[in-house]
Amino acid sequence: MIRMTMDDGAEIAVYHARPTGERCGGLVLVQEIFGVTDHIRELCDEYAADGYEVLSPALFDREHPGFESDYSGPQFQRAVQLARELHPFEQSLKDAQTCVDALKSKGPVFITGFCYGGSVAWRMAQISPDVAAASAYYGSLVPTMFKDEAPRCAAIAHFGRFDGGIPMEGVEALIAKEHPTAQIFVYEAGHGFNSDRRKDYHEPSAELARECTLMLFKACGG
């Protein structure tokens, strides 16, 4: 973990994974509501092994320094409170942009995110001029609040058909938008299918989504 100063002057923790071998580009990897957990750090390390320099900001450090949660109990309720009540979504976008800015002088910068972070990644694809491509995993705001605007860069979004929190009607409406810069993938899985720590982990879907993500990044300069 390193410390980085954000646009509002706050200093927050950021997990920094250095690329193995030849550097392919920069990557901002945005957490779930559970914090920069061992799972998120593991994902960063995996992308670093593929040649990406990865930054993953601890978005909730202002409100709850060092927060990491499991998937149930009081910690889960705290995670929901941080994401929905205490931490402004707009600040997450600004923190992601600060990380993009830290990487962009070295080459193309990509973004990916999971759950809460999936919504951040998709929105960044819509608003940031500095993102080369985005891969958003099951972000609930993607087919709702952010469905109408086409991403500025190439973007893909991943959803589970059996996700109880993201109704397929909304995903189908997003697909019907036919944004020229976006492609939407639906997997025979539930929410959180990418995480092997969760009950809905679905290895074939996780592997396919990762393959699609790496192909997209490579096609866009990574």
Solvent accessible surface area in square Angstrom, and as a share of the most:
residue,aa,sasa,rsa
1,M,120,0.54
2,I,67,0.34
3,R,137,0.50
4,M,28,0.13
5,T,83,0.48
6,M,7,0.03
7,D,90,0.46
8,D,79,0.41
9,G,53,0.51
10,A,26,0.20
11,E,99,0.44
12,I,1,0.01
13,A,13,0.10
14,V,0,0.00
15,Y,38,0.14
16,H,39,0.17
17,A,7,0.06
18,R,176,0.64
19,P,36,0.23
20,T,91,0.53
21,G,67,0.64
22,E,154,0.69
23,R,69,0.25
24,C,47,0.28
25,G,0,0.00
26,G,0,0.00
27,L,0,0.00
28,V,0,0.00
29,L,0,0.00
30,V,0,0.00
31,Q,1,0.00
32,E,1,0.01
33,I,22,0.11
34,F,2,0.01
35,G,4,0.03
36,V,5,0.03
37,T,10,0.06
38,D,77,0.40
39,H,7,0.03
40,I,0,0.00
41,R,66,0.24
42,E,67,0.30
43,L,14,0.07
44,C,0,0.00
45,D,67,0.35
46,E,67,0.30
47,Y,4,0.02
48,A,6,0.05
49,A,65,0.51
50,D,57,0.30
51,G,2,0.02
52,Y,7,0.03
53,E,10,0.05
54,V,0,0.00
55,L,6,0.03
56,S,0,0.00
57,P,0,0.00
58,A,13,0.10
59,L,0,0.00
60,F,5,0.02
61,D,12,0.06
62,R,71,0.26
63,E,48,0.22
64,H,62,0.28
65,P,103,0.65
66,G,64,0.62
67,F,18,0.07
68,E,76,0.34
69,S,11,0.07
70,D,73,0.38
71,Y,64,0.24
72,S,74,0.48
73,G,42,0.40
74,P,120,0.75
75,Q,83,0.37
76,F,61,0.26
77,Q,112,0.50
78,R,69,0.25
79,A,0,0.00
80,V,29,0.17
81,Q,65,0.29
82,L,0,0.00
83,A,14,0.11
84,R,196,0.72
85,E,128,0.58
86,L,76,0.38
87,H,6,0.03
88,P,78,0.49
89,F,40,0.17
90,E,103,0.46
91,Q,23,0.10
92,S,0,0.00
93,L,6,0.03
94,K,99,0.42
95,D,0,0.00
96,A,1,0.00
97,Q,41,0.18
98,T,27,0.16
99,C,0,0.00
100,V,0,0.00
101,D,64,0.33
102,A,48,0.37
103,L,3,0.01
104,K,92,0.39
105,S,105,0.67
106,K,112,0.48
107,G,29,0.28
108,P,51,0.32
109,V,2,0.01
110,F,0,0.00
111,I,0,0.00
112,T,0,0.00
113,G,0,0.00
114,F,4,0.02
115,C,24,0.15
116,Y,24,0.09
117,G,0,0.00
118,G,0,0.00
119,S,2,0.02
120,V,0,0.00
121,A,0,0.00
122,W,1,0.00
123,R,51,0.19
124,M,2,0.01
125,A,0,0.00
126,Q,2,0.01
127,I,63,0.32
128,S,3,0.02
129,P,96,0.60
130,D,45,0.23
131,V,9,0.05
132,A,31,0.24
133,A,0,0.00
134,A,1,0.00
135,S,0,0.00
136,A,1,0.01
137,Y,2,0.01
138,Y,1,0.01
139,G,0,0.00
140,S,57,0.37
141,L,48,0.24
142,V,0,0.00
143,P,6,0.04
144,T,75,0.44
145,M,134,0.60
146,F,19,0.08
147,K,60,0.25
148,D,90,0.46
149,E,79,0.35
150,A,38,0.30
151,P,3,0.02
152,R,145,0.53
153,C,15,0.09
154,A,35,0.27
155,A,2,0.01
156,I,8,0.04
157,A,0,0.00
158,H,0,0.00
159,F,1,0.01
160,G,1,0.01
161,R,100,0.36
162,F,132,0.55
163,D,9,0.05
164,G,81,0.78
165,G,60,0.58
166,I,6,0.03
167,P,82,0.51
168,M,32,0.14
169,E,125,0.56
170,G,20,0.20
171,V,0,0.00
172,E,96,0.43
173,A,44,0.34
174,L,3,0.02
175,I,76,0.38
176,A,76,0.59
177,K,86,0.36
178,E,141,0.63
179,H,23,0.10
180,P,125,0.79
181,T,48,0.28
182,A,25,0.19
183,Q,105,0.47
184,I,32,0.16
185,F,51,0.21
186,V,41,0.24
187,Y,11,0.04
188,E,94,0.42
189,A,6,0.05
190,G,9,0.09
191,H,39,0.17
192,G,0,0.00
193,F,0,0.00
194,N,16,0.08
195,S,0,0.00
196,D,77,0.40
197,R,89,0.33
198,R,49,0.18
199,K,191,0.81
200,D,52,0.27
201,Y,82,0.31
202,H,66,0.29
203,E,90,0.40
204,P,86,0.54
205,S,7,0.04
206,A,10,0.08
207,E,102,0.46
208,L,89,0.44
209,A,0,0.00
210,R,57,0.21
211,E,95,0.43
212,C,25,0.15
213,T,0,0.00
214,L,44,0.22
215,M,124,0.55
216,L,27,0.13
217,F,0,0.00
218,K,151,0.64
219,A,87,0.68
220,C,42,0.25
221,G,51,0.49
222,G,22,0.22
